[in-house]
């Protein structure tokens, strides 16, 4: 077997949903729910939903500068800051829901997976691990970690990601990724947190 690397969305576990103006995203069996919607511009809108208000958050994957360069707050969101070695969100008022518009970052990140991948056929995919966040009290707690993720105390929250691709047909939904999996017999390979990072293909 030859291992062919893709950086992909965890589409087998994230629901690709068609838009509905009357539908609201609800947290179901997850500590953090993320809705990622591909926009007609090629950017993505990412909506975070928590069951409890959050004062501050850090991203568990903060090896690059991709978020500070490409994440723009659009609703109840805090500007993204790099504090004490972590990409951080610090809110003036605790929030349960907030949103960002993201310009896809397709360059490599040291010791991590590429956040977005563009297919030659015009489709796209994203690595859901980029949305993993950890709750902290404030800036002082972030700085006290000294850039050491192992120093964070707590239980990593479960993450649920709902993905909506711009090119999906709501009558007959099929993304390029799901089609690729179904016709090629590819075997998914997941990282330690359950995000799909590669596919095994026959030699």
Secondary structure, 3 states (H helix, E strand, C coil): CEEECCCCCCCCCCEECCCCCCCCCCCCCCCEEEEEEECCCCCEEEEEEEEEEEEEEEECCCCCCHHHHHEEEEECCCCCEEECCEEEEEEEEEEEEEEEEECCCCCCCCCCCCCEEECCCCCEEECHHHHCEEEECCHHHHHHCCCCHHHCCCCCCCEEEEEECCCCCCCCCCCHHHHHHHHHCCEEEECCCCCEEEEEECC
